[in-house]
Amino acid sequence: MTRLPTDELQAIVGRLPTPRDEDWKYTDLARARDISERWLGAGAAAPAAVLAGDIERITGGIDADWFVIANGELTSLSEPAGSVARKLDQPPEMDGALAELNAALLIDGLHIRVDAELQNPLGLLIIDGADEASVSQAFVRVEFAPHSAGEVIEYHASSGSADQYANTIVTIDAGDNAAVSHVRIQDRARNHVQTGRTMVDLGRDARFASAGFDLGGGLIRNDLIVNISNPGADVFFDGLYLAGDGQHIDNHTRVDHRVGPATSRQEYRGILNGNCRCVWNGKAIVHEGADGTDADQANHNLLLSDKAEIDAKPELEIYTDDVKCSHGTTVGQLDETSLFYLRTRGLDKQHATQILTHAFAAGLVARSPVQAARDAITALVEARLATLIQSDEDFSE
């Protein structure tokens, strides 16, 4: 299963990022290292099979052409109309210990090329689980040819009861005049750790619309990197993270505007309750000569507990003059006037809080760019919000 001797794999694990690295200042991968070392120490055994019922529950609830990667293994390979799919034995070379670990332990990579307009969304279910601590890797490349169009649903889930560390890389290449809509749903178990990197490269006049929803997991780090090296590209992406006791969710985004004109818009929202921590770091770099760039960043956070913590850092680096750029972040609590109004109408504090938090999240859910996944996302968000609020004794008044 492993491609390198155990000592070399342990060395890679030892090089995983730490809070001493600026981009990882608020996120410590000690839990990922611990799970990896226990798994390697036990012989790096293949995890137990993922329960079929868990796969069916997800794929049966969203109409898409599904590819399932279970514990790092591609369970089936199909070719939806307008596309060609094949296994990848080795991912391309990338910088960093996380990419190095992915390449060293990858079992089945996946390459999908889209040559026309897809009739159904592509579904990528990445699901992991075992009876003992385990580690898994996933690498998926989706390539959209010029003038093609399609939707991608990326779903990360858990099965089994043991500690798990999943490390995933997804790359999306959109050719000239291609239109790509993408959603990422993360609903891992609380004892699961995930590091995920999504890399997007856009051709001339290409369009990429994305939304990410982080609901579960114990320690989650998402990196979204968008490269705009051709004029006329439009990028729109949203993110919603809902965190409760014991969760740590970190979203880092980077958009490189290398040429203009081009547009990027990003909005992330978070609702935090209990003893948890979230991170949002949004960066847009407007390179020299990228005149006509229009870049906007927004981050809004709702803290329902004095134990919840958010580290928010919007960043703009601008090296040219003819641009329109803005950024901002807010951190606050529920509006007391609105709470009071709802309670005078007969609602208790818990139900009033549910209404206000739902309103805070509803806009991002409603504009999720993949219609086929919207009902499932709505149900998942509503269920997660309900458990977040029910877990706090302060809302039982």
N, C-alpha and C positions, 0 to 999 in steps of 0.2 A: 504493500500500500504506500509506504513512504519511499521517496526517491533519494533521500540522503541518509547517512548514518545518524543515529540518535543524537550523538554529541554535536553534530553540525546543526541539527534541528533545534537542539537546546540553545545553541549559540544564537540562532536567529530569534528565538523567543526572548533571549536576553537583550536583544537589540530593539525590541518593541519600544515605541515612544513612551516617554515619562513626562511628568509635570515640569521637568527642567527644560523641555522643548517648548518654545513660545506658543506654538499652535496647540499644545496639549497642556497648557498651564492649569486648566481647571478640571482635567480628566485624567485619572490615574488608571492605567490598565493592569494594576496588580492582580485583579481577579482573573483577567484573561491569561496572565502569565501563570498564575497558580493552577488554573484548570489545565493549561497546556502541559505544565510540568508533571502534574499527576497522571495525565493521559500518556505522556511519553514514558514516564516511569513504570507504568503498567503494561508497557509493550506496544502502545499505539494501536490497540485492537480496533477492528471495525465496529462501529456502533450497532446496536440492535436495530432491526427493521422498524421504520416509522409505521405507526398504526394506520391502516388503510382508511379507517373511519375518519381520522383527522383530515386526510387528504380530500376525501369525498365531501366532507362538511364545507370545505372552502371552495373547491372547484365546482361543486354542485350549486353553490349560491351565487355565482357570478358567471354570466354567459361569456365565455372566451375560449380561444383555442389554447389549451393549457400545455405547458412543458413543466414537468415536476422534477426538481432536484432534491432528493431525500438523502440526508446525511452525506451530501457531496456527490451522490451518484444520480445520473440522469436516468430516470425510470422508463421513459419512452421518448421516441423521436418521431415527430410527424412533420408534415409540410403543408401548413394552411395555404389556401389559394392565394397566389401572389407572392409567395415567399419560398425560400430554400433554406433548410436547416441541416447542420452537420455538427458532429462532435469536434471539440478541440482538445488535443492532447496536451498542449502547452500554451499558456497565455503569452502575450507579447511582454517584452521586458519593460518594467516600470521601476521607478525609484522608490526606496523606502523599505523598511523591514516588513511592513504589512503585505506589500506586494511580493516580497521575497518569500514570505511564509505561504502566501497563496499559491505561488508557482511551485514551491517545494512539495506541497501536500495535495495539490489538485488531483482529483480522480477523473472527473468528466467536466470539461469546459463545453460551452455551447455557443455556436455562431449562427445567427439568423440573418439572412439577407432578404430585404423586402424590395421587390421590383415594381410594384404597382400599388393601387389603393386597396388596403386590406378590408375585407368584408366584416370580419370580427376582430376584437382586440386580441393581441398576443398576451397570454397569461404566463407569468413566470412565478411559480410557487417554489420558494426555497424554504424547506421545512427540515428540522433537525430534532433528534431526540434519542435518548439512550437510557439504559439502566445504570450506567456508570459514567463518570466524567469523561467527556469526549470533545473532540475538536473537528470542525468541518470547514471546507472551503467551497466557494462557488465563484465561477467566472463566466459571465455572459456578455457577448458582443452582439448588438443589434445594429445592423447597417441598412439605412434607408437610401435607396438609389435616388438620383435626381428626379424630381417631379413625382415621387411616390408619397404615400400618406398612410398613416396608421396610428393605432393606439396600443400602448403597452401598460399592462398591470403587473406590478412587481409586488409580491406578497411574501412577507417573512413571518414564519410561524414556528411553533414548538410542538413536540410530541414527546412523551416519556417524562420521567420524573427527575433525572440526574442533572447535575451541572453541565452546561454546554457552552462552548465558545465557537461562534460562527464568524467567519471572516469572508466578506463578499466583495466582488468588484463587478460592476455593470458599466459597460461603455455603450454609448449611443452616438452613432455617426449619421447626421442628416445631410444628404447631398443638396445640391442647388435646387431651390424651390420645393424642397420636401417639407411636409407638415407632420409633426410628431406630437402626440398627446400622451402623457405619462402620469401614472399615479404610483406611489410607493406606500404600501400599508405595512406597518410593523406592529405585530401583536404577539411578541415573544412572551415566554413564561418569565416569572420574576427571578428565577435562578439562572437565567440565560444571559450571556454577554454577546454583544454583536458589534463588530466594526464593519462599516459599509462605505464603499466609495462608488459614486456615480460620476462618470466622466462623459461630457457631451461636447461634440465638435460639430459646428454648423457651417454649411455651405452658403453660397450667395442666395439672399432672399429666403433662406430657410426659416421655419417657425418651430419653436419648441415651447410647449406649455406643460407644466408639471405641478403636482401637488403631493406633499408627503404627510403622512399621518402616523405619529408615534404614540402608541397606546400602551404597550406593554414593555417587557424587558426589565432586567435589573440594571445593567450598564449598557448604554447604547451610544455609539458615536457614528454620526452620518457626515460624510464629506460629499458635497455636490460641487463639481468643478465644471465650468462652462467656458469653452474657448470660442470666441468670435473672431475669426481671422478672415472673414469675407463680408463685404458690405451688404446692407439691407436685411440683416438677420434680426429677428424678434424673439425675445426670451421672456417668458412669464412663469414664475414659479412661486408657490405658496407652501407653507408648512404649518401644521398644528401639532403641538405636543401636549399631552395630558399626563401629569406625573403625580404619584402618591408616595406614601411611606416607602423609603428604601430605594427609590428609583433615581437614576442619574441618566439624563438624556441630553446629549450634546449635538448640536447642529452647526456645522461649519459650511459656509458657502463661499465660492470665489467665482467671479465673472471677469474674464480678461477681454476687454474691448481693445482689440489690436488694430482694427480699422473702423471707419465710420462711413456713412451713417449706420447706426444700429441702436436697438432699444433693449433694455433689460429692466424688468420690474420684479421685485420680490417682496413678499409680505409673510412674516411668520408670527404666529400667536401661540401663547402658552397659558395653560391653566394648571396651577400647582397647589397641592394641598398636602399637609402632613410634613414629615421630615424628608424632604427630597431636594434635589438640586438639578437645575437645567442650565444649559449654556447655549447662547446663540451668538455666533460670530459671522457677520456678513461682510464680505469684502468685494468691492468693485474696483478694478484697476483700469484706468483709461490711459492707454499707451500713447506715446508721442505720435502725432499724425492721425489719431482716431477722431478727427473732427466730425461733428454732427452726432456724437454719442448722446443718448438720453438714458440715464441710469437712475433708478430710484430704489431705495431700501426702506423697509418699515418693519418694526418689531414691537409687539404689544404683549404685555404679560399681566395676568390676573393672579394675585397671590391670595389664597383662601386661608392661609395659616402663617403665623409668625415664625414657624420653623422652616418654611419653604424659602429657597434661595434661587435667584436667577442672576447669572453673569451675562450681560448683554454688551456687545461691542460692535457697533456699525463702523465700517471703515471705507473711506474713499481715497484712492490715490489717483491724482489727475496730473497728467504730464502734457496736456495740450489745452488750448484756450476755448475753442468753439464747441462747448459742451453744455448740457443741461443735466445737472446731477443733484440729488437730494438724499438725505438719510435721516433717520430718527428712531428713537425707541422710547417706550413708556412702560412703567411698572406701577401698578396700583392695586387697590382692593375693590370689592364690590361697592357700588355707590349706595351710601346709606339712605339717601332720599328715595331712591328707587325701591330699596328693600322695605322702607317704612310704608311707601305707597301700597306695595303688594300685600303687606301684612294687614293694612287697614281694610283690604278687600277680603280678608278672611283666610289668607294663606299662612301656614306656619313658616318658620324660617327656612326649613329644609326645602320646601316646595318653591318658595320665593327665590332661593339661591339657585335651584335647578333651572328656573325660567331665565334668570339673568346670565348664568354661565352658558346655557344653550344659545342664547342670543349672541353672546360673545364669539362663539365658535361657528354659528350657523352660516355666516357669509362665506367662509372658506370652504365649508362642506358643499354648499350650494353651487359654487363655481368650480368644483372639481372637474378637470377637463375630460374625464372618461365617463360618459353617461352610464355605461353598463355596470360600473362599479359603485355608482353613487348611492344606491339603496343600501348596499352592504356597508359602505362607509358610514352612512347616516346611522344605521343600527349599531355599529361598533362604537361610534362616538357617543351616542346616547347612553348605551350600556356602561361605557367607561365613566362618563360624567356622573351617572347615578351612583356607581360604587365609590367614586371620589368623594362625593358629598355625604353618603351614608357612613363613611368611615370616620367622620369627624363628629365627636360628641357635641361640639358647639352648635351644630345644625339641628339638634334634636329638641331645641327649645320650643 
